[in-house]
Amino acid sequence: MEKKKLDRLSELTAISRQRELTEKEKSEREALRMEYRRSIVANFSDTLEHTTIVEPDGSKIKVKDMKRSGEDQ
């Protein structure tokens, strides 16, 4: 997410602490929050895609190849 958008999100949050946001400001803040969340999830997913776990026996497992608990075998 661009710094300009993060700054605007911070600005709207600060304004909301001083006064009630207008409907337009509320919708803008919500859109910026959703974009921020998506970027965090994308960055985290990318990090996991490139993470390898080294088992005590020395074997390596890529996180992206691991099954989630509860998934069918």
mmCIF file of the N, C-alpha and C atoms, coordinates in Angstrom:
data_MODEL
# 
_entry.id   MODEL 
# 
loop_
_atom_site.group_PDB 
_atom_site.id 
_atom_site.type_symbol 
_atom_site.label_atom_id 
_atom_site.label_alt_id 
_atom_site.label_comp_id 
_atom_site.label_asym_id 
_atom_site.label_entity_id 
_atom_site.label_seq_id 
_atom_site.pdbx_PDB_ins_code 
_atom_site.Cartn_x 
_atom_site.Cartn_y 
_atom_site.Cartn_z 
_atom_site.occupancy 
_atom_site.B_iso_or_equiv 
_atom_site.pdbx_formal_charge 
_atom_site.auth_seq_id 
_atom_site.auth_comp_id 
_atom_site.auth_asym_id 
_atom_site.auth_atom_id 
_atom_site.pdbx_PDB_model_num 
ATOM 1   N N  . MET A 1 1  ? 0.850   -1.177  0.000  1.00 0.00 ? 1  MET A N  1 
ATOM 2   C CA . MET A 1 1  ? 0.000   0.000   0.000  1.00 0.00 ? 1  MET A CA 1 
ATOM 3   C C  . MET A 1 1  ? 0.898   1.243   0.000  1.00 0.00 ? 1  MET A C  1 
ATOM 4   N N  . GLU A 1 2  ? 0.490   2.209   -0.765 1.00 0.00 ? 2  GLU A N  1 
ATOM 5   C CA . GLU A 1 2  ? 1.278   3.434   -0.898 1.00 0.00 ? 2  GLU A CA 1 
ATOM 6   C C  . GLU A 1 2  ? 1.288   4.236   0.410  1.00 0.00 ? 2  GLU A C  1 
ATOM 7   N N  . LYS A 1 3  ? 2.393   4.901   0.646  1.00 0.00 ? 3  LYS A N  1 
ATOM 8   C CA . LYS A 1 3  ? 2.527   5.722   1.848  1.00 0.00 ? 3  LYS A CA 1 
ATOM 9   C C  . LYS A 1 3  ? 1.461   6.811   1.893  1.00 0.00 ? 3  LYS A C  1 
ATOM 10  N N  . LYS A 1 4  ? 1.133   7.366   0.747  1.00 0.00 ? 4  LYS A N  1 
ATOM 11  C CA . LYS A 1 4  ? 0.122   8.417   0.675  1.00 0.00 ? 4  LYS A CA 1 
ATOM 12  C C  . LYS A 1 4  ? -1.223  7.911   1.214  1.00 0.00 ? 4  LYS A C  1 
ATOM 13  N N  . LYS A 1 5  ? -1.573  6.679   0.853  1.00 0.00 ? 5  LYS A N  1 
ATOM 14  C CA . LYS A 1 5  ? -2.837  6.099   1.324  1.00 0.00 ? 5  LYS A CA 1 
ATOM 15  C C  . LYS A 1 5  ? -2.777  5.779   2.813  1.00 0.00 ? 5  LYS A C  1 
ATOM 16  N N  . LEU A 1 6  ? -1.632  5.285   3.277  1.00 0.00 ? 6  LEU A N  1 
ATOM 17  C CA . LEU A 1 6  ? -1.474  5.019   4.709  1.00 0.00 ? 6  LEU A CA 1 
ATOM 18  C C  . LEU A 1 6  ? -1.579  6.309   5.516  1.00 0.00 ? 6  LEU A C  1 
ATOM 19  N N  . ASP A 1 7  ? -0.984  7.356   5.006  1.00 0.00 ? 7  ASP A N  1 
ATOM 20  C CA . ASP A 1 7  ? -1.065  8.658   5.678  1.00 0.00 ? 7  ASP A CA 1 
ATOM 21  C C  . ASP A 1 7  ? -2.512  9.141   5.734  1.00 0.00 ? 7  ASP A C  1 
ATOM 22  N N  . ARG A 1 8  ? -3.249  8.948   4.658  1.00 0.00 ? 8  ARG A N  1 
ATOM 23  C CA . ARG A 1 8  ? -4.654  9.369   4.632  1.00 0.00 ? 8  ARG A CA 1 
ATOM 24  C C  . ARG A 1 8  ? -5.476  8.544   5.633  1.00 0.00 ? 8  ARG A C  1 
ATOM 25  N N  . LEU A 1 9  ? -5.206  7.252   5.710  1.00 0.00 ? 9  LEU A N  1 
ATOM 26  C CA . LEU A 1 9  ? -5.894  6.396   6.681  1.00 0.00 ? 9  LEU A CA 1 
ATOM 27  C C  . LEU A 1 9  ? -5.606  6.872   8.102  1.00 0.00 ? 9  LEU A C  1 
ATOM 28  N N  . SER A 1 10 ? -4.366  7.183   8.378  1.00 0.00 ? 10 SER A N  1 
ATOM 29  C CA . SER A 1 10 ? -3.993  7.703   9.700  1.00 0.00 ? 10 SER A CA 1 
ATOM 30  C C  . SER A 1 10 ? -4.678  9.035   9.977  1.00 0.00 ? 10 SER A C  1 
ATOM 31  N N  . GLU A 1 11 ? -4.738  9.874   8.965  1.00 0.00 ? 11 GLU A N  1 
ATOM 32  C CA . GLU A 1 11 ? -5.393  11.177  9.107  1.00 0.00 ? 11 GLU A CA 1 
ATOM 33  C C  . GLU A 1 11 ? -6.878  11.007  9.440  1.00 0.00 ? 11 GLU A C  1 
ATOM 34  N N  . LEU A 1 12 ? -7.552  10.111  8.725  1.00 0.00 ? 12 LEU A N  1 
ATOM 35  C CA . LEU A 1 12 ? -8.975  9.883   8.986  1.00 0.00 ? 12 LEU A CA 1 
ATOM 36  C C  . LEU A 1 12 ? -9.198  9.311   10.386 1.00 0.00 ? 12 LEU A C  1 
ATOM 37  N N  . THR A 1 13 ? -8.305  8.452   10.821 1.00 0.00 ? 13 THR A N  1 
ATOM 38  C CA . THR A 1 13 ? -8.410  7.887   12.167 1.00 0.00 ? 13 THR A CA 1 
ATOM 39  C C  . THR A 1 13 ? -8.241  8.985   13.212 1.00 0.00 ? 13 THR A C  1 
ATOM 40  N N  . ALA A 1 14 ? -7.289  9.870   13.000 1.00 0.00 ? 14 ALA A N  1 
ATOM 41  C CA . ALA A 1 14 ? -7.075  10.988  13.932 1.00 0.00 ? 14 ALA A CA 1 
ATOM 42  C C  . ALA A 1 14 ? -8.285  11.911  13.960 1.00 0.00 ? 14 ALA A C  1 
ATOM 43  N N  . ILE A 1 15 ? -8.852  12.177  12.798 1.00 0.00 ? 15 ILE A N  1 
ATOM 44  C CA . ILE A 1 15 ? -10.039 13.032  12.723 1.00 0.00 ? 15 ILE A CA 1 
ATOM 45  C C  . ILE A 1 15 ? -11.199 12.392  13.476 1.00 0.00 ? 15 ILE A C  1 
ATOM 46  N N  . SER A 1 16 ? -11.326 11.069  13.343 1.00 0.00 ? 16 SER A N  1 
ATOM 47  C CA . SER A 1 16 ? -12.447 10.380  13.991 1.00 0.00 ? 16 SER A CA 1 
ATOM 48  C C  . SER A 1 16 ? -12.362 10.458  15.513 1.00 0.00 ? 16 SER A C  1 
ATOM 49  N N  . ARG A 1 17 ? -11.185 10.689  16.039 1.00 0.00 ? 17 ARG A N  1 
ATOM 50  C CA . ARG A 1 17 ? -11.014 10.843  17.480 1.00 0.00 ? 17 ARG A CA 1 
ATOM 51  C C  . ARG A 1 17 ? -11.429 12.235  17.954 1.00 0.00 ? 17 ARG A C  1 
ATOM 52  N N  . GLN A 1 18 ? -11.472 13.177  17.016 1.00 0.00 ? 18 GLN A N  1 
ATOM 53  C CA . GLN A 1 18 ? -11.832 14.554  17.354 1.00 0.00 ? 18 GLN A CA 1 
ATOM 54  C C  . GLN A 1 18 ? -13.302 14.853  17.100 1.00 0.00 ? 18 GLN A C  1 
ATOM 55  N N  . ARG A 1 19 ? -13.842 14.240  16.042 1.00 0.00 ? 19 ARG A N  1 
ATOM 56  C CA . ARG A 1 19 ? -15.233 14.494  15.666 1.00 0.00 ? 19 ARG A CA 1 
ATOM 57  C C  . ARG A 1 19 ? -15.781 13.287  14.900 1.00 0.00 ? 19 ARG A C  1 
ATOM 58  N N  . GLU A 1 20 ? -17.071 13.296  14.713 1.00 0.00 ? 20 GLU A N  1 
ATOM 59  C CA . GLU A 1 20 ? -17.736 12.255  13.924 1.00 0.00 ? 20 GLU A CA 1 
ATOM 60  C C  . GLU A 1 20 ? -17.356 12.430  12.451 1.00 0.00 ? 20 GLU A C  1 
ATOM 61  N N  . LEU A 1 21 ? -16.989 11.329  11.799 1.00 0.00 ? 21 LEU A N  1 
ATOM 62  C CA . LEU A 1 21 ? -16.669 11.397  10.375 1.00 0.00 ? 21 LEU A CA 1 
ATOM 63  C C  . LEU A 1 21 ? -17.948 11.511  9.554  1.00 0.00 ? 21 LEU A C  1 
ATOM 64  N N  . THR A 1 22 ? -17.835 12.166  8.406  1.00 0.00 ? 22 THR A N  1 
ATOM 65  C CA . THR A 1 22 ? -18.971 12.218  7.479  1.00 0.00 ? 22 THR A CA 1 
ATOM 66  C C  . THR A 1 22 ? -19.110 10.841  6.848  1.00 0.00 ? 22 THR A C  1 
ATOM 67  N N  . GLU A 1 23 ? -20.233 10.591  6.221  1.00 0.00 ? 23 GLU A N  1 
ATOM 68  C CA . GLU A 1 23 ? -20.446 9.291   5.562  1.00 0.00 ? 23 GLU A CA 1 
ATOM 69  C C  . GLU A 1 23 ? -19.391 9.052   4.481  1.00 0.00 ? 23 GLU A C  1 
ATOM 70  N N  . LYS A 1 24 ? -19.042 10.095  3.755  1.00 0.00 ? 24 LYS A N  1 
ATOM 71  C CA . LYS A 1 24 ? -18.016 9.976   2.708  1.00 0.00 ? 24 LYS A CA 1 
ATOM 72  C C  . LYS A 1 24 ? -16.669 9.597   3.333  1.00 0.00 ? 24 LYS A C  1 
ATOM 73  N N  . GLU A 1 25 ? -16.318 10.246  4.443  1.00 0.00 ? 25 GLU A N  1 
ATOM 74  C CA . GLU A 1 25 ? -15.058 9.938   5.127  1.00 0.00 ? 25 GLU A CA 1 
ATOM 75  C C  . GLU A 1 25 ? -15.069 8.526   5.695  1.00 0.00 ? 25 GLU A C  1 
ATOM 76  N N  . LYS A 1 26 ? -16.216 8.112   6.235  1.00 0.00 ? 26 LYS A N  1 
ATOM 77  C CA . LYS A 1 26 ? -16.326 6.750   6.771  1.00 0.00 ? 26 LYS A CA 1 
ATOM 78  C C  . LYS A 1 26 ? -16.124 5.703   5.680  1.00 0.00 ? 26 LYS A C  1 
ATOM 79  N N  . SER A 1 27 ? -16.748 5.920   4.522  1.00 0.00 ? 27 SER A N  1 
ATOM 80  C CA . SER A 1 27 ? -16.597 4.953   3.434  1.00 0.00 ? 27 SER A CA 1 
ATOM 81  C C  . SER A 1 27 ? -15.171 4.956   2.887  1.00 0.00 ? 27 SER A C  1 
ATOM 82  N N  . GLU A 1 28 ? -14.552 6.135   2.831  1.00 0.00 ? 28 GLU A N  1 
ATOM 83  C CA . GLU A 1 28 ? -13.153 6.222   2.384  1.00 0.00 ? 28 GLU A CA 1 
ATOM 84  C C  . GLU A 1 28 ? -12.241 5.479   3.365  1.00 0.00 ? 28 GLU A C  1 
ATOM 85  N N  . ARG A 1 29 ? -12.457 5.694   4.659  1.00 0.00 ? 29 ARG A N  1 
ATOM 86  C CA . ARG A 1 29 ? -11.639 5.023   5.671  1.00 0.00 ? 29 ARG A CA 1 
ATOM 87  C C  . ARG A 1 29 ? -11.816 3.508   5.591  1.00 0.00 ? 29 ARG A C  1 
ATOM 88  N N  . GLU A 1 30 ? -13.048 3.045   5.408  1.00 0.00 ? 30 GLU A N  1 
ATOM 89  C CA . GLU A 1 30 ? -13.299 1.605   5.313  1.00 0.00 ? 30 GLU A CA 1 
ATOM 90  C C  . GLU A 1 30 ? -12.617 1.016   4.083  1.00 0.00 ? 30 GLU A C  1 
ATOM 91  N N  . ALA A 1 31 ? -12.679 1.716   2.961  1.00 0.00 ? 31 ALA A N  1 
ATOM 92  C CA . ALA A 1 31 ? -12.014 1.237   1.737  1.00 0.00 ? 31 ALA A CA 1 
ATOM 93  C C  . ALA A 1 31 ? -10.501 1.166   1.945  1.00 0.00 ? 31 ALA A C  1 
ATOM 94  N N  . LEU A 1 32 ? -9.931  2.174   2.594  1.00 0.00 ? 32 LEU A N  1 
ATOM 95  C CA . LEU A 1 32 ? -8.491  2.180   2.863  1.00 0.00 ? 32 LEU A CA 1 
ATOM 96  C C  . LEU A 1 32 ? -8.113  1.061   3.833  1.00 0.00 ? 32 LEU A C  1 
ATOM 97  N N  . ARG A 1 33 ? -8.968  0.822   4.826  1.00 0.00 ? 33 ARG A N  1 
ATOM 98  C CA . ARG A 1 33 ? -8.707  -0.272  5.773  1.00 0.00 ? 33 ARG A CA 1 
ATOM 99  C C  . ARG A 1 33 ? -8.693  -1.618  5.060  1.00 0.00 ? 33 ARG A C  1 
ATOM 100 N N  . MET A 1 34 ? -9.664  -1.826  4.174  1.00 0.00 ? 34 MET A N  1 
ATOM 101 C CA . MET A 1 34 ? -9.736  -3.095  3.444  1.00 0.00 ? 34 MET A CA 1 
ATOM 102 C C  . MET A 1 34 ? -8.509  -3.275  2.550  1.00 0.00 ? 34 MET A C  1 
ATOM 103 N N  . GLU A 1 35 ? -8.099  -2.206  1.893  1.00 0.00 ? 35 GLU A N  1 
ATOM 104 C CA . GLU A 1 35 ? -6.904  -2.285  1.046  1.00 0.00 ? 35 GLU A CA 1 
ATOM 105 C C  . GLU A 1 35 ? -5.668  -2.604  1.895  1.00 0.00 ? 35 GLU A C  1 
ATOM 106 N N  . TYR A 1 36 ? -5.589  -1.984  3.068  1.00 0.00 ? 36 TYR A N  1 
ATOM 107 C CA . TYR A 1 36 ? -4.466  -2.232  3.976  1.00 0.00 ? 36 TYR A CA 1 
ATOM 108 C C  . TYR A 1 36 ? -4.466  -3.697  4.423  1.00 0.00 ? 36 TYR A C  1 
ATOM 109 N N  . ARG A 1 37 ? -5.630  -4.204  4.800  1.00 0.00 ? 37 ARG A N  1 
ATOM 110 C CA . ARG A 1 37 ? -5.726  -5.611  5.219  1.00 0.00 ? 37 ARG A CA 1 
ATOM 111 C C  . ARG A 1 37 ? -5.299  -6.552  4.097  1.00 0.00 ? 37 ARG A C  1 
ATOM 112 N N  . ARG A 1 38 ? -5.777  -6.270  2.882  1.00 0.00 ? 38 ARG A N  1 
ATOM 113 C CA . ARG A 1 38 ? -5.406  -7.122  1.740  1.00 0.00 ? 38 ARG A CA 1 
ATOM 114 C C  . ARG A 1 38 ? -3.899  -7.116  1.519  1.00 0.00 ? 38 ARG A C  1 
ATOM 115 N N  . SER A 1 39 ? -3.276  -5.958  1.659  1.00 0.00 ? 39 SER A N  1 
ATOM 116 C CA . SER A 1 39 ? -1.825  -5.883  1.445  1.00 0.00 ? 39 SER A CA 1 
ATOM 117 C C  . SER A 1 39 ? -1.070  -6.644  2.538  1.00 0.00 ? 39 SER A C  1 
ATOM 118 N N  . ILE A 1 40 ? -1.564  -6.586  3.783  1.00 0.00 ? 40 ILE A N  1 
ATOM 119 C CA . ILE A 1 40 ? -0.927  -7.327  4.876  1.00 0.00 ? 40 ILE A CA 1 
ATOM 120 C C  . ILE A 1 40 ? -1.033  -8.823  4.628  1.00 0.00 ? 40 ILE A C  1 
ATOM 121 N N  . VAL A 1 41 ? -2.221  -9.285  4.259  1.00 0.00 ? 41 VAL A N  1 
ATOM 122 C CA . VAL A 1 41 ? -2.426  -10.710 3.993  1.00 0.00 ? 41 VAL A CA 1 
ATOM 123 C C  . VAL A 1 41 ? -1.560  -11.164 2.820  1.00 0.00 ? 41 VAL A C  1 
ATOM 124 N N  . ALA A 1 42 ? -1.487  -10.354 1.768  1.00 0.00 ? 42 ALA A N  1 
ATOM 125 C CA . ALA A 1 42 ? -0.666  -10.709 0.604  1.00 0.00 ? 42 ALA A CA 1 
ATOM 126 C C  . ALA A 1 42 ? 0.809   -10.798 0.987  1.00 0.00 ? 42 ALA A C  1 
ATOM 127 N N  . ASN A 1 43 ? 1.289   -9.845  1.785  1.00 0.00 ? 43 ASN A N  1 
ATOM 128 C CA . ASN A 1 43 ? 2.692   -9.873  2.213  1.00 0.00 ? 43 ASN A CA 1 
ATOM 129 C C  . ASN A 1 43 ? 2.971   -11.085 3.088  1.00 0.00 ? 43 ASN A C  1 
ATOM 130 N N  . PHE A 1 44 ? 2.050   -11.396 3.995  1.00 0.00 ? 44 PHE A N  1 
ATOM 131 C CA . PHE A 1 44 ? 2.221   -12.548 4.876  1.00 0.00 ? 44 PHE A CA 1 
ATOM 132 C C  . PHE A 1 44 ? 2.201   -13.842 4.075  1.00 0.00 ? 44 PHE A C  1 
ATOM 133 N N  . SER A 1 45 ? 1.279   -13.953 3.134  1.00 0.00 ? 45 SER A N  1 
ATOM 134 C CA . SER A 1 45 ? 1.198   -15.147 2.289  1.00 0.00 ? 45 SER A CA 1 
ATOM 135 C C  . SER A 1 45 ? 2.478   -15.335 1.481  1.00 0.00 ? 45 SER A C  1 
ATOM 136 N N  . ASP A 1 46 ? 3.004   -14.232 0.952  1.00 0.00 ? 46 ASP A N  1 
ATOM 137 C CA . ASP A 1 46 ? 4.248   -14.299 0.188  1.00 0.00 ? 46 ASP A CA 1 
ATOM 138 C C  . ASP A 1 46 ? 5.401   -14.769 1.074  1.00 0.00 ? 46 ASP A C  1 
ATOM 139 N N  . THR A 1 47 ? 5.443   -14.273 2.314  1.00 0.00 ? 47 THR A N  1 
ATOM 140 C CA . THR A 1 47 ? 6.480   -14.691 3.257  1.00 0.00 ? 47 THR A CA 1 
ATOM 141 C C  . THR A 1 47 ? 6.383   -16.188 3.518  1.00 0.00 ? 47 THR A C  1 
ATOM 142 N N  . LEU A 1 48 ? 5.169   -16.674 3.743  1.00 0.00 ? 48 LEU A N  1 
ATOM 143 C CA . LEU A 1 48 ? 4.986   -18.106 3.993  1.00 0.00 ? 48 LEU A CA 1 
ATOM 144 C C  . LEU A 1 48 ? 5.353   -18.953 2.778  1.00 0.00 ? 48 LEU A C  1 
ATOM 145 N N  . GLU A 1 49 ? 5.061   -18.444 1.584  1.00 0.00 ? 49 GLU A N  1 
ATOM 146 C CA . GLU A 1 49 ? 5.406   -19.176 0.361  1.00 0.00 ? 49 GLU A CA 1 
ATOM 147 C C  . GLU A 1 49 ? 6.912   -19.438 0.276  1.00 0.00 ? 49 GLU A C  1 
ATOM 148 N N  . HIS A 1 50 ? 7.705   -18.573 0.880  1.00 0.00 ? 50 HIS A N  1 
ATOM 149 C CA . HIS A 1 50 ? 9.155   -18.686 0.784  1.00 0.00 ? 50 HIS A CA 1 
ATOM 150 C C  . HIS A 1 50 ? 9.805   -19.153 2.095  1.00 0.00 ? 50 HIS A C  1 
ATOM 151 N N  . THR A 1 51 ? 8.987   -19.716 2.992  1.00 0.00 ? 51 THR A N  1 
ATOM 152 C CA . THR A 1 51 ? 9.498   -20.175 4.279  1.00 0.00 ? 51 THR A CA 1 
ATOM 153 C C  . THR A 1 51 ? 9.671   -21.686 4.254  1.00 0.00 ? 51 THR A C  1 
ATOM 154 N N  . THR A 1 52 ? 10.783  -22.143 4.796  1.00 0.00 ? 52 THR A N  1 
ATOM 155 C CA . THR A 1 52 ? 11.064  -23.570 4.899  1.00 0.00 ? 52 THR A CA 1 
ATOM 156 C C  . THR A 1 52 ? 11.303  -23.917 6.365  1.00 0.00 ? 52 THR A C  1 
ATOM 157 N N  . ILE A 1 53 ? 10.697  -25.020 6.793  1.00 0.00 ? 53 ILE A N  1 
ATOM 158 C CA . ILE A 1 53 ? 10.885  -25.508 8.159  1.00 0.00 ? 53 ILE A CA 1 
ATOM 159 C C  . ILE A 1 53 ? 11.897  -26.634 8.114  1.00 0.00 ? 53 ILE A C  1 
ATOM 160 N N  . VAL A 1 54 ? 12.897  -26.544 8.976  1.00 0.00 ? 54 VAL A N  1 
ATOM 161 C CA . VAL A 1 54 ? 13.906  -27.596 9.063  1.00 0.00 ? 54 VAL A CA 1 
ATOM 162 C C  . VAL A 1 54 ? 13.561  -28.465 10.273 1.00 0.00 ? 54 VAL A C  1 
ATOM 163 N N  . GLU A 1 55 ? 13.257  -29.724 9.997  1.00 0.00 ? 55 GLU A N  1 
ATOM 164 C CA . GLU A 1 55 ? 12.897  -30.676 11.049 1.00 0.00 ? 55 GLU A CA 1 
ATOM 165 C C  . GLU A 1 55 ? 14.153  -31.102 11.810 1.00 0.00 ? 55 GLU A C  1 
ATOM 166 N N  . PRO A 1 56 ? 13.982  -31.653 13.036 1.00 0.00 ? 56 PRO A N  1 
ATOM 167 C CA . PRO A 1 56 ? 15.145  -32.102 13.819 1.00 0.00 ? 56 PRO A CA 1 
ATOM 168 C C  . PRO A 1 56 ? 16.026  -33.113 13.084 1.00 0.00 ? 56 PRO A C  1 
ATOM 169 N N  . ASP A 1 57 ? 15.419  -33.916 12.197 1.00 0.00 ? 57 ASP A N  1 
ATOM 170 C CA . ASP A 1 57 ? 16.217  -34.902 11.452 1.00 0.00 ? 57 ASP A CA 1 
ATOM 171 C C  . ASP A 1 57 ? 16.937  -34.294 10.253 1.00 0.00 ? 57 ASP A C  1 
ATOM 172 N N  . GLY A 1 58 ? 16.762  -32.995 10.050 1.00 0.00 ? 58 GLY A N  1 
ATOM 173 C CA . GLY A 1 58 ? 17.456  -32.302 8.963  1.00 0.00 ? 58 GLY A CA 1 
ATOM 174 C C  . GLY A 1 58 ? 16.629  -32.163 7.701  1.00 0.00 ? 58 GLY A C  1 
ATOM 175 N N  . SER A 1 59 ? 15.478  -32.825 7.641  1.00 0.00 ? 59 SER A N  1 
ATOM 176 C CA . SER A 1 59 ? 14.643  -32.718 6.454  1.00 0.00 ? 59 SER A CA 1 
ATOM 177 C C  . SER A 1 59 ? 14.013  -31.318 6.403  1.00 0.00 ? 59 SER A C  1 
ATOM 178 N N  . LYS A 1 60 ? 13.730  -30.879 5.198  1.00 0.00 ? 60 LYS A N  1 
ATOM 179 C CA . LYS A 1 60 ? 13.175  -29.540 4.999  1.00 0.00 ? 60 LYS A CA 1 
ATOM 180 C C  . LYS A 1 60 ? 11.779  -29.657 4.397  1.00 0.00 ? 60 LYS A C  1 
ATOM 181 N N  . ILE A 1 61 ? 10.870  -28.853 4.919  1.00 0.00 ? 61 ILE A N  1 
ATOM 182 C CA . ILE A 1 61 ? 9.501   -28.843 4.426  1.00 0.00 ? 61 ILE A CA 1 
ATOM 183 C C  . ILE A 1 61 ? 9.131   -27.398 4.110  1.00 0.00 ? 61 ILE A C  1 
ATOM 184 N N  . LYS A 1 62 ? 8.661   -27.169 2.874  1.00 0.00 ? 62 LYS A N  1 
ATOM 185 C CA . LYS A 1 62 ? 8.190   -25.832 2.521  1.00 0.00 ? 62 LYS A CA 1 
ATOM 186 C C  . LYS A 1 62 ? 6.800   -25.662 3.117  1.00 0.00 ? 62 LYS A C  1 
ATOM 187 N N  . VAL A 1 63 ? 6.562   -24.525 3.714  1.00 0.00 ? 63 VAL A N  1 
ATOM 188 C CA . VAL A 1 63 ? 5.271   -24.258 4.358  1.00 0.00 ? 63 VAL A CA 1 
ATOM 189 C C  . VAL A 1 63 ? 4.135   -24.376 3.346  1.00 0.00 ? 63 VAL A C  1 
ATOM 190 N N  . LYS A 1 64 ? 4.360   -23.934 2.117  1.00 0.00 ? 64 LYS A N  1 
ATOM 191 C CA . LYS A 1 64 ? 3.291   -23.988 1.120  1.00 0.00 ? 64 LYS A CA 1 
ATOM 192 C C  . LYS A 1 64 ? 2.899   -25.424 0.785  1.00 0.00 ? 64 LYS A C  1 
ATOM 193 N N  . ASP A 1 65 ? 3.768   -26.397 1.068  1.00 0.00 ? 65 ASP A N  1 
ATOM 194 C CA . ASP A 1 65 ? 3.467   -27.799 0.786  1.00 0.00 ? 65 ASP A CA 1 
ATOM 195 C C  . ASP A 1 65 ? 2.787   -28.506 1.953  1.00 0.00 ? 65 ASP A C  1 
ATOM 196 N N  . MET A 1 66 ? 2.685   -27.844 3.103  1.00 0.00 ? 66 MET A N  1 
ATOM 197 C CA . MET A 1 66 ? 2.068   -28.462 4.279  1.00 0.00 ? 66 MET A CA 1 
ATOM 198 C C  . MET A 1 66 ? 0.555   -28.401 4.161  1.00 0.00 ? 66 MET A C  1 
ATOM 199 N N  . LYS A 1 67 ? -0.110  -29.430 4.683  1.00 0.00 ? 67 LYS A N  1 
ATOM 200 C CA . LYS A 1 67 ? -1.569  -29.431 4.713  1.00 0.00 ? 67 LYS A CA 1 
ATOM 201 C C  . LYS A 1 67 ? -2.038  -28.723 5.960  1.00 0.00 ? 67 LYS A C  1 
ATOM 202 N N  . ARG A 1 68 ? -3.150  -28.032 5.840  1.00 0.00 ? 68 ARG A N  1 
ATOM 203 C CA . ARG A 1 68 ? -3.766  -27.408 7.003  1.00 0.00 ? 68 ARG A CA 1 
ATOM 204 C C  . ARG A 1 68 ? -4.458  -28.490 7.821  1.00 0.00 ? 68 ARG A C  1 
ATOM 205 N N  . SER A 1 69 ? -4.481  -28.321 9.132  1.00 0.00 ? 69 SER A N  1 
ATOM 206 C CA . SER A 1 69 ? -5.172  -29.294 9.961  1.00 0.00 ? 69 SER A CA 1 
ATOM 207 C C  . SER A 1 69 ? -6.652  -29.245 9.632  1.00 0.00 ? 69 SER A C  1 
ATOM 208 N N  . GLY A 1 70 ? -7.256  -30.415 9.566  1.00 0.00 ? 70 GLY A N  1 
ATOM 209 C CA . GLY A 1 70 ? -8.672  -30.502 9.244  1.00 0.00 ? 70 GLY A CA 1 
ATOM 210 C C  . GLY A 1 70 ? -8.956  -30.740 7.772  1.00 0.00 ? 70 GLY A C  1 
ATOM 211 N N  . GLU A 1 71 ? -7.946  -30.621 6.925  1.00 0.00 ? 71 GLU A N  1 
ATOM 212 C CA . GLU A 1 71 ? -8.163  -30.895 5.502  1.00 0.00 ? 71 GLU A CA 1 
ATOM 213 C C  . GLU A 1 71 ? -8.170  -32.394 5.286  1.00 0.00 ? 71 GLU A C  1 
ATOM 214 N N  . ASP A 1 72 ? -8.926  -32.818 4.290  1.00 0.00 ? 72 ASP A N  1 
ATOM 215 C CA . ASP A 1 72 ? -8.957  -34.243 3.953  1.00 0.00 ? 72 ASP A CA 1 
ATOM 216 C C  . ASP A 1 72 ? -7.614  -34.674 3.392  1.00 0.00 ? 72 ASP A C  1 
ATOM 217 N N  . GLN A 1 73 ? -7.247  -35.879 3.676  1.00 0.00 ? 73 GLN A N  1 
ATOM 218 C CA . GLN A 1 73 ? -5.951  -36.420 3.244  1.00 0.00 ? 73 GLN A CA 1 
ATOM 219 C C  . GLN A 1 73 ? -5.967  -36.749 1.778  1.00 0.00 ? 73 GLN A C  1 
# 
